[in-house]
Amino acid sequence: MMISDDLDLRQLTTDLKHMLGPGEPVGYLRGKSLMRNLLVETKGFSELEAEELIDTLELRGFLRFLGDPTERSIADSHWELSPHS
């Protein structure tokens, strides 16, 4: 799918931030799955669309994993959601 240009990524990030509890999400893959599922459940995206959106938000700096996803020991680090990227 092509992510529509009129989709407001900043607003999407803000919405995700509000839906997640304090300190969430934790873990690289777990965090990505949780955020993807939230988009599917609350915004009506397909799983594939939601996955691509999360990847796009990550690439553009709206979502940032604070650990190293390749290091098992710190794969439980937190994500930072920055609507102001």
PDB file of N, CA, C and O in Angstrom, chain B, residues numbered from 101:
ATOM      1  N   MET B 101       0.836  -1.191   0.000  1.00  0.00           N
ATOM      2  CA  MET B 101       0.000   0.000   0.000  1.00  0.00           C
ATOM      3  C   MET B 101       0.872   1.243   0.000  1.00  0.00           C
ATOM      4  O   MET B 101       1.963   1.239   0.570  1.00  0.00           O
ATOM      5  N   MET B 102       0.415   2.269  -0.614  1.00  0.00           N
ATOM      6  CA  MET B 102       1.106   3.553  -0.540  1.00  0.00           C
ATOM      7  C   MET B 102       0.503   4.312   0.626  1.00  0.00           C
ATOM      8  O   MET B 102      -0.717   4.403   0.761  1.00  0.00           O
ATOM      9  N   ILE B 103       1.369   4.852   1.462  1.00  0.00           N
ATOM     10  CA  ILE B 103       0.846   5.642   2.563  1.00  0.00           C
ATOM     11  C   ILE B 103       0.420   6.994   2.005  1.00  0.00           C
ATOM     12  O   ILE B 103       1.216   7.725   1.416  1.00  0.00           O
ATOM     13  N   SER B 104      -0.835   7.299   2.202  1.00  0.00           N
ATOM     14  CA  SER B 104      -1.407   8.511   1.620  1.00  0.00           C
ATOM     15  C   SER B 104      -0.715   9.762   2.152  1.00  0.00           C
ATOM     16  O   SER B 104      -0.419   9.871   3.342  1.00  0.00           O
ATOM     17  N   ASP B 105      -0.466  10.693   1.254  1.00  0.00           N
ATOM     18  CA  ASP B 105       0.222  11.923   1.633  1.00  0.00           C
ATOM     19  C   ASP B 105      -0.588  12.768   2.599  1.00  0.00           C
ATOM     20  O   ASP B 105      -0.030  13.547   3.371  1.00  0.00           O
ATOM     21  N   ASP B 106      -1.908  12.614   2.557  1.00  0.00           N
ATOM     22  CA  ASP B 106      -2.699  13.447   3.458  1.00  0.00           C
ATOM     23  C   ASP B 106      -2.897  12.790   4.825  1.00  0.00           C
ATOM     24  O   ASP B 106      -3.619  13.314   5.674  1.00  0.00           O
ATOM     25  N   LEU B 107      -2.256  11.648   5.031  1.00  0.00           N
ATOM     26  CA  LEU B 107      -2.295  11.024   6.343  1.00  0.00           C
ATOM     27  C   LEU B 107      -1.355  11.809   7.251  1.00  0.00           C
ATOM     28  O   LEU B 107      -0.176  11.971   6.936  1.00  0.00           O
ATOM     29  N   ASP B 108      -1.868  12.292   8.366  1.00  0.00           N
ATOM     30  CA  ASP B 108      -1.082  13.117   9.273  1.00  0.00           C
ATOM     31  C   ASP B 108      -0.291  12.224  10.231  1.00  0.00           C
ATOM     32  O   ASP B 108      -0.826  11.738  11.228  1.00  0.00           O
ATOM     33  N   LEU B 109       0.985  12.017   9.915  1.00  0.00           N
ATOM     34  CA  LEU B 109       1.820  11.127  10.726  1.00  0.00           C
ATOM     35  C   LEU B 109       2.015  11.682  12.132  1.00  0.00           C
ATOM     36  O   LEU B 109       2.100  10.926  13.100  1.00  0.00           O
ATOM     37  N   ARG B 110       2.084  12.993  12.236  1.00  0.00           N
ATOM     38  CA  ARG B 110       2.253  13.625  13.548  1.00  0.00           C
ATOM     39  C   ARG B 110       1.033  13.335  14.425  1.00  0.00           C
ATOM     40  O   ARG B 110       1.161  13.004  15.604  1.00  0.00           O
ATOM     41  N   GLN B 111      -0.154  13.467  13.821  1.00  0.00           N
ATOM     42  CA  GLN B 111      -1.394  13.200  14.567  1.00  0.00           C
ATOM     43  C   GLN B 111      -1.486  11.723  14.938  1.00  0.00           C
ATOM     44  O   GLN B 111      -1.922  11.376  16.036  1.00  0.00           O
ATOM     45  N   LEU B 112      -1.074  10.861  14.018  1.00  0.00           N
ATOM     46  CA  LEU B 112      -1.098   9.424  14.271  1.00  0.00           C
ATOM     47  C   LEU B 112      -0.200   9.085  15.460  1.00  0.00           C
ATOM     48  O   LEU B 112      -0.566   8.275  16.312  1.00  0.00           O
ATOM     49  N   THR B 113       0.975   9.709  15.510  1.00  0.00           N
ATOM     50  CA  THR B 113       1.909   9.482  16.612  1.00  0.00           C
ATOM     51  C   THR B 113       1.301   9.972  17.925  1.00  0.00           C
ATOM     52  O   THR B 113       1.410   9.304  18.953  1.00  0.00           O
ATOM     53  N   THR B 114       0.665  11.131  17.885  1.00  0.00           N
ATOM     54  CA  THR B 114       0.005  11.677  19.075  1.00  0.00           C
ATOM     55  C   THR B 114      -1.088  10.725  19.554  1.00  0.00           C
ATOM     56  O   THR B 114      -1.213  10.464  20.751  1.00  0.00           O
ATOM     57  N   ASP B 115      -1.882  10.207  18.609  1.00  0.00           N
ATOM     58  CA  ASP B 115      -2.952   9.270  18.962  1.00  0.00           C
ATOM     59  C   ASP B 115      -2.381   8.012  19.612  1.00  0.00           C
ATOM     60  O   ASP B 115      -2.898   7.543  20.625  1.00  0.00           O
ATOM     61  N   LEU B 116      -1.316   7.470  19.028  1.00  0.00           N
ATOM     62  CA  LEU B 116      -0.677   6.278  19.593  1.00  0.00           C
ATOM     63  C   LEU B 116      -0.205   6.558  21.013  1.00  0.00           C
ATOM     64  O   LEU B 116      -0.396   5.745  21.918  1.00  0.00           O
ATOM     65  N   LYS B 117       0.410   7.713  21.191  1.00  0.00           N
ATOM     66  CA  LYS B 117       0.949   8.090  22.496  1.00  0.00           C
ATOM     67  C   LYS B 117      -0.165   8.124  23.542  1.00  0.00           C
ATOM     68  O   LYS B 117       0.025   7.682  24.674  1.00  0.00           O
ATOM     69  N   HIS B 118      -1.329   8.653  23.155  1.00  0.00           N
ATOM     70  CA  HIS B 118      -2.459   8.740  24.085  1.00  0.00           C
ATOM     71  C   HIS B 118      -3.049   7.370  24.394  1.00  0.00           C
ATOM     72  O   HIS B 118      -3.553   7.143  25.495  1.00  0.00           O
ATOM     73  N   MET B 119      -2.989   6.454  23.425  1.00  0.00           N
ATOM     74  CA  MET B 119      -3.577   5.126  23.621  1.00  0.00           C
ATOM     75  C   MET B 119      -2.695   4.231  24.483  1.00  0.00           C
ATOM     76  O   MET B 119      -3.182   3.297  25.121  1.00  0.00           O
ATOM     77  N   LEU B 120      -1.407   4.517  24.497  1.00  0.00           N
ATOM     78  CA  LEU B 120      -0.476   3.683  25.249  1.00  0.00           C
ATOM     79  C   LEU B 120      -0.389   4.171  26.691  1.00  0.00           C
ATOM     80  O   LEU B 120      -0.485   5.367  26.967  1.00  0.00           O
ATOM     81  N   GLY B 121      -0.204   3.222  27.602  1.00  0.00           N
ATOM     82  CA  GLY B 121      -0.061   3.612  29.000  1.00  0.00           C
ATOM     83  C   GLY B 121       1.305   4.228  29.243  1.00  0.00           C
ATOM     84  O   GLY B 121       2.173   4.175  28.372  1.00  0.00           O
ATOM     85  N   PRO B 122       1.507   4.818  30.426  1.00  0.00           N
ATOM     86  CA  PRO B 122       2.809   5.399  30.765  1.00  0.00           C
ATOM     87  C   PRO B 122       3.895   4.325  30.691  1.00  0.00           C
ATOM     88  O   PRO B 122       3.717   3.216  31.196  1.00  0.00           O
ATOM     89  N   GLY B 123       5.010   4.661  30.063  1.00  0.00           N
ATOM     90  CA  GLY B 123       6.112   3.698  29.979  1.00  0.00           C
ATOM     91  C   GLY B 123       5.954   2.658  28.885  1.00  0.00           C
ATOM     92  O   GLY B 123       6.862   1.857  28.660  1.00  0.00           O
ATOM     93  N   GLU B 124       4.818   2.655  28.203  1.00  0.00           N
ATOM     94  CA  GLU B 124       4.634   1.695  27.113  1.00  0.00           C
ATOM     95  C   GLU B 124       5.049   2.343  25.799  1.00  0.00           C
ATOM     96  O   GLU B 124       5.084   3.571  25.721  1.00  0.00           O
ATOM     97  N   PRO B 125       5.356   1.589  24.791  1.00  0.00           N
ATOM     98  CA  PRO B 125       5.528   0.132  24.836  1.00  0.00           C
ATOM     99  C   PRO B 125       6.955  -0.247  25.204  1.00  0.00           C
ATOM    100  O   PRO B 125       7.867   0.576  25.127  1.00  0.00           O
ATOM    101  N   VAL B 126       7.139  -1.500  25.605  1.00  0.00           N
ATOM    102  CA  VAL B 126       8.451  -2.011  25.997  1.00  0.00           C
ATOM    103  C   VAL B 126       8.859  -3.114  25.034  1.00  0.00           C
ATOM    104  O   VAL B 126       8.028  -3.910  24.598  1.00  0.00           O
ATOM    105  N   GLY B 127      10.144  -3.154  24.706  1.00  0.00           N
ATOM    106  CA  GLY B 127      10.649  -4.209  23.835  1.00  0.00           C
ATOM    107  C   GLY B 127      10.506  -3.828  22.372  1.00  0.00           C
ATOM    108  O   GLY B 127       9.530  -3.188  21.981  1.00  0.00           O
ATOM    109  N   TYR B 128      11.480  -4.224  21.568  1.00  0.00           N
ATOM    110  CA  TYR B 128      11.465  -3.808  20.166  1.00  0.00           C
ATOM    111  C   TYR B 128      10.301  -4.443  19.405  1.00  0.00           C
ATOM    112  O   TYR B 128       9.401  -3.741  18.944  1.00  0.00           O
ATOM    113  N   LEU B 129      10.321  -5.771  19.274  1.00  0.00           N
ATOM    114  CA  LEU B 129       9.273  -6.432  18.495  1.00  0.00           C
ATOM    115  C   LEU B 129       7.924  -6.366  19.194  1.00  0.00           C
ATOM    116  O   LEU B 129       6.885  -6.190  18.557  1.00  0.00           O
ATOM    117  N   ARG B 130       7.958  -6.512  20.531  1.00  0.00           N
ATOM    118  CA  ARG B 130       6.715  -6.446  21.288  1.00  0.00           C
ATOM    119  C   ARG B 130       6.070  -5.069  21.133  1.00  0.00           C
ATOM    120  O   ARG B 130       4.855  -4.949  20.975  1.00  0.00           O
ATOM    121  N   GLY B 131       6.899  -4.048  21.182  1.00  0.00           N
ATOM    122  CA  GLY B 131       6.410  -2.678  21.039  1.00  0.00           C
ATOM    123  C   GLY B 131       5.823  -2.428  19.662  1.00  0.00           C
ATOM    124  O   GLY B 131       4.761  -1.822  19.523  1.00  0.00           O
ATOM    125  N   LYS B 132       6.536  -2.908  18.640  1.00  0.00           N
ATOM    126  CA  LYS B 132       6.046  -2.727  17.265  1.00  0.00           C
ATOM    127  C   LYS B 132       4.709  -3.447  17.080  1.00  0.00           C
ATOM    128  O   LYS B 132       3.793  -2.912  16.455  1.00  0.00           O
ATOM    129  N   SER B 133       4.600  -4.658  17.624  1.00  0.00           N
ATOM    130  CA  SER B 133       3.356  -5.430  17.504  1.00  0.00           C
ATOM    131  C   SER B 133       2.211  -4.721  18.209  1.00  0.00           C
ATOM    132  O   SER B 133       1.101  -4.632  17.682  1.00  0.00           O
ATOM    133  N   LEU B 134       2.492  -4.217  19.407  1.00  0.00           N
ATOM    134  CA  LEU B 134       1.462  -3.534  20.184  1.00  0.00           C
ATOM    135  C   LEU B 134       0.953  -2.301  19.438  1.00  0.00           C
ATOM    136  O   LEU B 134      -0.254  -2.075  19.348  1.00  0.00           O
ATOM    137  N   MET B 135       1.874  -1.515  18.911  1.00  0.00           N
ATOM    138  CA  MET B 135       1.479  -0.294  18.199  1.00  0.00           C
ATOM    139  C   MET B 135       0.735  -0.634  16.904  1.00  0.00           C
ATOM    140  O   MET B 135      -0.235   0.030  16.540  1.00  0.00           O
ATOM    141  N   ARG B 136       1.207  -1.680  16.213  1.00  0.00           N
ATOM    142  CA  ARG B 136       0.525  -2.118  14.987  1.00  0.00           C
ATOM    143  C   ARG B 136      -0.915  -2.531  15.313  1.00  0.00           C
ATOM    144  O   ARG B 136      -1.853  -2.130  14.625  1.00  0.00           O
ATOM    145  N   ASN B 137      -1.076  -3.331  16.365  1.00  0.00           N
ATOM    146  CA  ASN B 137      -2.410  -3.809  16.732  1.00  0.00           C
ATOM    147  C   ASN B 137      -3.336  -2.663  17.119  1.00  0.00           C
ATOM    148  O   ASN B 137      -4.528  -2.694  16.814  1.00  0.00           O
ATOM    149  N   LEU B 138      -2.790  -1.652  17.791  1.00  0.00           N
ATOM    150  CA  LEU B 138      -3.595  -0.479  18.149  1.00  0.00           C
ATOM    151  C   LEU B 138      -4.116   0.219  16.896  1.00  0.00           C
ATOM    152  O   LEU B 138      -5.272   0.641  16.852  1.00  0.00           O
ATOM    153  N   LEU B 139      -3.266   0.338  15.880  1.00  0.00           N
ATOM    154  CA  LEU B 139      -3.689   0.989  14.633  1.00  0.00           C
ATOM    155  C   LEU B 139      -4.766   0.173  13.932  1.00  0.00           C
ATOM    156  O   LEU B 139      -5.706   0.730  13.365  1.00  0.00           O
ATOM    157  N   VAL B 140      -4.625  -1.152  13.973  1.00  0.00           N
ATOM    158  CA  VAL B 140      -5.619  -2.030  13.344  1.00  0.00           C
ATOM    159  C   VAL B 140      -6.958  -1.893  14.078  1.00  0.00           C
ATOM    160  O   VAL B 140      -8.008  -1.739  13.454  1.00  0.00           O
ATOM    161  N   GLU B 141      -6.899  -1.952  15.435  1.00  0.00           N
ATOM    162  CA  GLU B 141      -8.132  -1.955  16.225  1.00  0.00           C
ATOM    163  C   GLU B 141      -8.823  -0.597  16.254  1.00  0.00           C
ATOM    164  O   GLU B 141     -10.052  -0.530  16.239  1.00  0.00           O
ATOM    165  N   THR B 142      -8.053   0.484  16.294  1.00  0.00           N
ATOM    166  CA  THR B 142      -8.672   1.792  16.509  1.00  0.00           C
ATOM    167  C   THR B 142      -8.813   2.616  15.235  1.00  0.00           C
ATOM    168  O   THR B 142      -9.656   3.510  15.166  1.00  0.00           O
ATOM    169  N   LYS B 143      -7.993   2.322  14.223  1.00  0.00           N
ATOM    170  CA  LYS B 143      -8.004   3.160  13.022  1.00  0.00           C
ATOM    171  C   LYS B 143      -8.501   2.431  11.783  1.00  0.00           C
ATOM    172  O   LYS B 143      -8.687   3.036  10.727  1.00  0.00           O
ATOM    173  N   GLY B 144      -8.717   1.114  11.922  1.00  0.00           N
ATOM    174  CA  GLY B 144      -9.261   0.369  10.798  1.00  0.00           C
ATOM    175  C   GLY B 144      -8.270   0.022   9.695  1.00  0.00           C
ATOM    176  O   GLY B 144      -8.672  -0.341   8.589  1.00  0.00           O
ATOM    177  N   PHE B 145      -6.964   0.133   9.992  1.00  0.00           N
ATOM    178  CA  PHE B 145      -5.966  -0.274   8.995  1.00  0.00           C
ATOM    179  C   PHE B 145      -5.887  -1.793   8.952  1.00  0.00           C
ATOM    180  O   PHE B 145      -6.228  -2.460   9.930  1.00  0.00           O
ATOM    181  N   SER B 146      -5.440  -2.346   7.827  1.00  0.00           N
ATOM    182  CA  SER B 146      -5.142  -3.775   7.783  1.00  0.00           C
ATOM    183  C   SER B 146      -3.830  -3.980   8.535  1.00  0.00           C
ATOM    184  O   SER B 146      -3.110  -3.019   8.806  1.00  0.00           O
ATOM    185  N   GLU B 147      -3.518  -5.231   8.873  1.00  0.00           N
ATOM    186  CA  GLU B 147      -2.265  -5.493   9.594  1.00  0.00           C
ATOM    187  C   GLU B 147      -1.065  -5.059   8.774  1.00  0.00           C
ATOM    188  O   GLU B 147      -0.102  -4.509   9.307  1.00  0.00           O
ATOM    189  N   LEU B 148      -1.129  -5.312   7.459  1.00  0.00           N
ATOM    190  CA  LEU B 148      -0.017  -4.938   6.591  1.00  0.00           C
ATOM    191  C   LEU B 148       0.151  -3.419   6.542  1.00  0.00           C
ATOM    192  O   LEU B 148       1.265  -2.904   6.638  1.00  0.00           O
ATOM    193  N   GLU B 149      -0.964  -2.714   6.392  1.00  0.00           N
ATOM    194  CA  GLU B 149      -0.909  -1.252   6.366  1.00  0.00           C
ATOM    195  C   GLU B 149      -0.345  -0.716   7.674  1.00  0.00           C
ATOM    196  O   GLU B 149       0.512   0.168   7.680  1.00  0.00           O
ATOM    197  N   ALA B 150      -0.838  -1.265   8.780  1.00  0.00           N
ATOM    198  CA  ALA B 150      -0.402  -0.793  10.093  1.00  0.00           C
ATOM    199  C   ALA B 150       1.089  -1.047  10.282  1.00  0.00           C
ATOM    200  O   ALA B 150       1.808  -0.209  10.826  1.00  0.00           O
ATOM    201  N   GLU B 151       1.547  -2.213   9.828  1.00  0.00           N
ATOM    202  CA  GLU B 151       2.968  -2.544   9.939  1.00  0.00           C
ATOM    203  C   GLU B 151       3.818  -1.561   9.133  1.00  0.00           C
ATOM    204  O   GLU B 151       4.853  -1.091   9.605  1.00  0.00           O
ATOM    205  N   GLU B 152       3.370  -1.255   7.914  1.00  0.00           N
ATOM    206  CA  GLU B 152       4.105  -0.296   7.079  1.00  0.00           C
ATOM    207  C   GLU B 152       4.097   1.096   7.699  1.00  0.00           C
ATOM    208  O   GLU B 152       5.085   1.828   7.622  1.00  0.00           O
ATOM    209  N   LEU B 153       2.979   1.452   8.311  1.00  0.00           N
ATOM    210  CA  LEU B 153       2.886   2.759   8.958  1.00  0.00           C
ATOM    211  C   LEU B 153       3.859   2.867  10.126  1.00  0.00           C
ATOM    212  O   LEU B 153       4.541   3.879  10.286  1.00  0.00           O
ATOM    213  N   ILE B 154       3.916   1.813  10.944  1.00  0.00           N
ATOM    214  CA  ILE B 154       4.837   1.825  12.087  1.00  0.00           C
ATOM    215  C   ILE B 154       6.272   1.943  11.576  1.00  0.00           C
ATOM    216  O   ILE B 154       7.072   2.698  12.128  1.00  0.00           O
ATOM    217  N   ASP B 155       6.596   1.190  10.517  1.00  0.00           N
ATOM    218  CA  ASP B 155       7.947   1.278   9.933  1.00  0.00           C
ATOM    219  C   ASP B 155       8.234   2.696   9.444  1.00  0.00           C
ATOM    220  O   ASP B 155       9.327   3.224   9.648  1.00  0.00           O
ATOM    221  N   THR B 156       7.240   3.305   8.797  1.00  0.00           N
ATOM    222  CA  THR B 156       7.407   4.666   8.286  1.00  0.00           C
ATOM    223  C   THR B 156       7.606   5.651   9.430  1.00  0.00           C
ATOM    224  O   THR B 156       8.476   6.521   9.368  1.00  0.00           O
ATOM    225  N   LEU B 157       6.794   5.509  10.478  1.00  0.00           N
ATOM    226  CA  LEU B 157       6.926   6.400  11.638  1.00  0.00           C
ATOM    227  C   LEU B 157       8.307   6.249  12.266  1.00  0.00           C
ATOM    228  O   LEU B 157       8.908   7.221  12.724  1.00  0.00           O
ATOM    229  N   GLU B 158       8.800   5.005  12.278  1.00  0.00           N
ATOM    230  CA  GLU B 158      10.129   4.764  12.845  1.00  0.00           C
ATOM    231  C   GLU B 158      11.211   5.394  11.958  1.00  0.00           C
ATOM    232  O   GLU B 158      12.120   6.058  12.454  1.00  0.00           O
ATOM    233  N   LEU B 159      11.103   5.178  10.647  1.00  0.00           N
ATOM    234  CA  LEU B 159      12.093   5.733   9.715  1.00  0.00           C
ATOM    235  C   LEU B 159      12.144   7.252   9.759  1.00  0.00           C
ATOM    236  O   LEU B 159      13.210   7.854   9.631  1.00  0.00           O
ATOM    237  N   ARG B 160      10.984   7.859   9.942  1.00  0.00           N
ATOM    238  CA  ARG B 160      10.924   9.325   9.933  1.00  0.00           C
ATOM    239  C   ARG B 160      11.181   9.943  11.300  1.00  0.00           C
ATOM    240  O   ARG B 160      11.140  11.163  11.455  1.00  0.00           O
ATOM    241  N   GLY B 161      11.445   9.093  12.294  1.00  0.00           N
ATOM    242  CA  GLY B 161      11.830   9.626  13.597  1.00  0.00           C
ATOM    243  C   GLY B 161      10.695   9.939  14.557  1.00  0.00           C
ATOM    244  O   GLY B 161      10.927  10.489  15.633  1.00  0.00           O
ATOM    245  N   PHE B 162       9.464   9.593  14.177  1.00  0.00           N
ATOM    246  CA  PHE B 162       8.350   9.819  15.095  1.00  0.00           C
ATOM    247  C   PHE B 162       8.374   8.784  16.224  1.00  0.00           C
ATOM    248  O   PHE B 162       7.995   9.075  17.359  1.00  0.00           O
ATOM    249  N   LEU B 163       8.825   7.578  15.890  1.00  0.00           N
ATOM    250  CA  LEU B 163       8.974   6.513  16.879  1.00  0.00           C
ATOM    251  C   LEU B 163      10.452   6.171  16.953  1.00  0.00           C
ATOM    252  O   LEU B 163      11.114   5.991  15.931  1.00  0.00           O
ATOM    253  N   ARG B 164      10.962   6.082  18.181  1.00  0.00           N
ATOM    254  CA  ARG B 164      12.377   5.752  18.316  1.00  0.00           C
ATOM    255  C   ARG B 164      12.547   4.725  19.418  1.00  0.00           C
ATOM    256  O   ARG B 164      12.124   4.935  20.555  1.00  0.00           O
ATOM    257  N   PHE B 165      13.174   3.609  19.065  1.00  0.00           N
ATOM    258  CA  PHE B 165      13.456   2.591  20.076  1.00  0.00           C
ATOM    259  C   PHE B 165      14.717   3.008  20.810  1.00  0.00           C
ATOM    260  O   PHE B 165      15.735   3.314  20.189  1.00  0.00           O
ATOM    261  N   LEU B 166      14.646   3.020  22.144  1.00  0.00           N
ATOM    262  CA  LEU B 166      15.753   3.564  22.933  1.00  0.00           C
ATOM    263  C   LEU B 166      16.831   2.536  23.260  1.00  0.00           C
ATOM    264  O   LEU B 166      17.830   2.862  23.902  1.00  0.00           O
ATOM    265  N   GLY B 167      16.629   1.304  22.823  1.00  0.00           N
ATOM    266  CA  GLY B 167      17.655   0.286  23.055  1.00  0.00           C
ATOM    267  C   GLY B 167      18.248  -0.169  21.738  1.00  0.00           C
ATOM    268  O   GLY B 167      18.058   0.470  20.704  1.00  0.00           O
ATOM    269  N   ASP B 168      18.963  -1.269  21.783  1.00  0.00           N
ATOM    270  CA  ASP B 168      19.515  -1.872  20.575  1.00  0.00           C
ATOM    271  C   ASP B 168      18.720  -3.144  20.314  1.00  0.00           C
ATOM    272  O   ASP B 168      18.836  -4.110  21.069  1.00  0.00           O
ATOM    273  N   PRO B 169      17.910  -3.157  19.249  1.00  0.00           N
ATOM    274  CA  PRO B 169      17.053  -4.324  19.017  1.00  0.00           C
ATOM    275  C   PRO B 169      17.824  -5.620  18.819  1.00  0.00           C
ATOM    276  O   PRO B 169      17.252  -6.702  18.956  1.00  0.00           O
ATOM    277  N   THR B 170      19.110  -5.532  18.498  1.00  0.00           N
ATOM    278  CA  THR B 170      19.878  -6.760  18.282  1.00  0.00           C
ATOM    279  C   THR B 170      20.440  -7.312  19.589  1.00  0.00           C
ATOM    280  O   THR B 170      20.862  -8.467  19.640  1.00  0.00           O
ATOM    281  N   GLU B 171      20.452  -6.506  20.635  1.00  0.00           N
ATOM    282  CA  GLU B 171      20.972  -6.963  21.927  1.00  0.00           C
ATOM    283  C   GLU B 171      19.828  -7.514  22.759  1.00  0.00           C
ATOM    284  O   GLU B 171      18.960  -6.771  23.217  1.00  0.00           O
ATOM    285  N   ARG B 172      19.838  -8.818  22.946  1.00  0.00           N
ATOM    286  CA  ARG B 172      18.751  -9.462  23.681  1.00  0.00           C
ATOM    287  C   ARG B 172      18.568  -8.837  25.075  1.00  0.00           C
ATOM    288  O   ARG B 172      17.441  -8.632  25.526  1.00  0.00           O
ATOM    289  N   SER B 173      19.665  -8.545  25.733  1.00  0.00           N
ATOM    290  CA  SER B 173      19.597  -8.074  27.121  1.00  0.00           C
ATOM    291  C   SER B 173      18.866  -6.738  27.245  1.00  0.00           C
ATOM    292  O   SER B 173      18.213  -6.469  28.254  1.00  0.00           O
ATOM    293  N   ILE B 174      18.985  -5.898  26.201  1.00  0.00           N
ATOM    294  CA  ILE B 174      18.296  -4.615  26.303  1.00  0.00           C
ATOM    295  C   ILE B 174      17.164  -4.498  25.293  1.00  0.00           C
ATOM    296  O   ILE B 174      16.743  -3.400  24.929  1.00  0.00           O
ATOM    297  N   ALA B 175      16.684  -5.644  24.853  1.00  0.00           N
ATOM    298  CA  ALA B 175      15.534  -5.622  23.946  1.00  0.00           C
ATOM    299  C   ALA B 175      14.271  -5.218  24.708  1.00  0.00           C
ATOM    300  O   ALA B 175      13.216  -5.005  24.110  1.00  0.00           O
ATOM    301  N   ASP B 176      14.392  -5.115  26.037  1.00  0.00           N
ATOM    302  CA  ASP B 176      13.256  -4.690  26.851  1.00  0.00           C
ATOM    303  C   ASP B 176      13.257  -3.189  27.083  1.00  0.00           C
ATOM    304  O   ASP B 176      12.545  -2.692  27.955  1.00  0.00           O
ATOM    305  N   SER B 177      14.051  -2.467  26.308  1.00  0.00           N
ATOM    306  CA  SER B 177      14.076  -1.011  26.429  1.00  0.00           C
ATOM    307  C   SER B 177      12.753  -0.422  25.954  1.00  0.00           C
ATOM    308  O   SER B 177      11.906  -1.110  25.385  1.00  0.00           O
ATOM    309  N   HIS B 178      12.607   0.854  26.205  1.00  0.00           N
ATOM    310  CA  HIS B 178      11.368   1.548  25.870  1.00  0.00           C
ATOM    311  C   HIS B 178      11.446   2.227  24.512  1.00  0.00           C
ATOM    312  O   HIS B 178      12.516   2.358  23.918  1.00  0.00           O
ATOM    313  N   TRP B 179      10.295   2.650  24.046  1.00  0.00           N
ATOM    314  CA  TRP B 179      10.164   3.434  22.818  1.00  0.00           C
ATOM    315  C   TRP B 179       9.875   4.868  23.207  1.00  0.00           C
ATOM    316  O   TRP B 179       9.247   5.135  24.231  1.00  0.00           O
ATOM    317  N   GLU B 180      10.334   5.778  22.388  1.00  0.00           N
ATOM    318  CA  GLU B 180       9.986   7.180  22.571  1.00  0.00           C
ATOM    319  C   GLU B 180       9.109   7.587  21.393  1.00  0.00           C
ATOM    320  O   GLU B 180       9.482   7.386  20.238  1.00  0.00           O
ATOM    321  N   LEU B 181       7.949   8.155  21.684  1.00  0.00           N
ATOM    322  CA  LEU B 181       7.040   8.612  20.635  1.00  0.00           C
ATOM    323  C   LEU B 181       7.098  10.134  20.598  1.00  0.00           C
ATOM    324  O   LEU B 181       6.704  10.800  21.555  1.00  0.00           O
ATOM    325  N   SER B 182       7.584  10.671  19.505  1.00  0.00           N
ATOM    326  CA  SER B 182       7.779  12.119  19.392  1.00  0.00           C
ATOM    327  C   SER B 182       6.968  12.690  18.242  1.00  0.00           C
ATOM    328  O   SER B 182       7.418  12.672  17.096  1.00  0.00           O
ATOM    329  N   PRO B 183       5.775  13.196  18.534  1.00  0.00           N
ATOM    330  CA  PRO B 183       4.942  13.768  17.479  1.00  0.00           C
ATOM    331  C   PRO B 183       5.582  14.985  16.818  1.00  0.00           C
ATOM    332  O   PRO B 183       5.132  15.414  15.756  1.00  0.00           O
ATOM    333  N   HIS B 184       6.624  15.546  17.428  1.00  0.00           N
ATOM    334  CA  HIS B 184       7.182  16.800  16.907  1.00  0.00           C
ATOM    335  C   HIS B 184       8.405  16.607  16.043  1.00  0.00           C
ATOM    336  O   HIS B 184       9.174  17.546  15.838  1.00  0.00           O
ATOM    337  N   SER B 185       8.600  15.389  15.525  1.00  0.00           N
ATOM    338  CA  SER B 185       9.784  15.122  14.695  1.00  0.00           C
ATOM    339  C   SER B 185       9.753  15.937  13.423  1.00  0.00           C
ATOM    340  O   SER B 185      10.669  15.840  12.606  1.00  0.00           O
TER     341      SER B 185
END
